[in-house]
Amino acid sequence: MTHSPDVEMVSRRIVVRARDVVFLKGIVEAHDGVAQVYGERGGELTITAPKSRERELDELVDDLRRELAGV
């Protein structure tokens, strides 16, 4: 996803088991550009989206947390 510098972005941090990182990235990518995932180390991730899609981002993060056993 590319964005112009004037687009306000929001982000959410999520920590998952290292083995779940690829799964999580696949799920996010399947949601048609809602967000991008950035890894920091191990399973510490930041998921970023345009401010206009904040509600979708929050729903996605909530779903991921439930799917990954509340990690």
C-alpha positions as CSV (number, residue, x, y, z in Angstrom):
1,M,0.0,0.0,0.0
2,T,1.4,3.4,-0.9
3,H,0.2,6.6,0.4
4,S,0.9,10.3,0.0
5,P,2.7,12.0,2.8
6,D,-0.4,14.1,3.6
7,V,-2.5,11.0,4.6
8,E,-2.9,10.7,8.4
9,M,-2.0,7.2,9.5
10,V,-3.0,5.2,12.6
11,S,-1.3,2.2,14.1
12,R,-1.8,-0.7,16.5
13,R,0.8,-2.8,18.2
14,I,0.2,-6.5,18.6
15,V,2.5,-9.2,20.0
16,V,2.1,-12.7,18.7
17,R,4.2,-15.9,18.9
18,A,7.0,-15.8,16.3
19,R,5.5,-18.8,14.5
20,D,2.3,-16.8,14.0
21,V,3.9,-13.8,12.2
22,V,3.5,-15.2,8.7
23,F,-0.1,-16.2,9.4
24,L,-0.9,-12.8,10.7
25,K,0.7,-11.0,7.7
26,G,-1.2,-13.3,5.3
27,I,-4.5,-12.4,7.0
28,V,-3.8,-8.7,6.9
29,E,-2.7,-8.8,3.2
30,A,-5.9,-10.7,2.3
31,H,-7.9,-7.7,3.6
32,D,-7.4,-5.6,0.4
33,G,-5.1,-2.9,1.5
34,V,-6.7,-2.1,4.9
35,A,-3.3,-2.1,6.5
36,Q,0.4,-2.9,6.4
37,V,2.3,-5.0,8.9
38,Y,5.8,-4.0,10.2
39,G,7.9,-6.3,12.3
40,E,10.2,-5.1,15.0
41,R,11.6,-8.2,16.5
42,G,10.2,-11.7,16.9
43,G,6.4,-11.4,17.2
44,E,6.3,-7.7,18.1
45,L,4.4,-6.1,15.2
46,T,2.9,-2.8,14.3
47,I,-0.1,-2.7,12.0
48,T,-0.7,0.6,10.2
49,A,-3.6,2.0,8.2
50,P,-4.9,5.3,6.9
51,K,-7.0,7.2,9.5
52,S,-10.0,6.8,7.2
53,R,-9.8,3.0,7.8
54,E,-9.3,3.1,11.5
55,R,-12.5,1.3,12.3
56,E,-11.6,-1.6,9.9
57,L,-8.2,-1.7,11.4
58,D,-9.6,-2.0,15.0
59,E,-12.0,-4.8,13.9
60,L,-9.1,-6.6,12.1
61,V,-6.8,-6.4,15.2
62,D,-9.6,-7.6,17.5
63,D,-10.3,-10.5,15.2
64,L,-6.6,-11.4,15.1
65,R,-6.3,-11.3,18.8
66,R,-9.2,-13.7,19.2
67,E,-7.9,-16.0,16.5
68,L,-4.4,-16.1,18.0
69,A,-5.7,-17.0,21.4
70,G,-5.6,-13.5,22.9
71,V,-1.8,-13.2,22.6
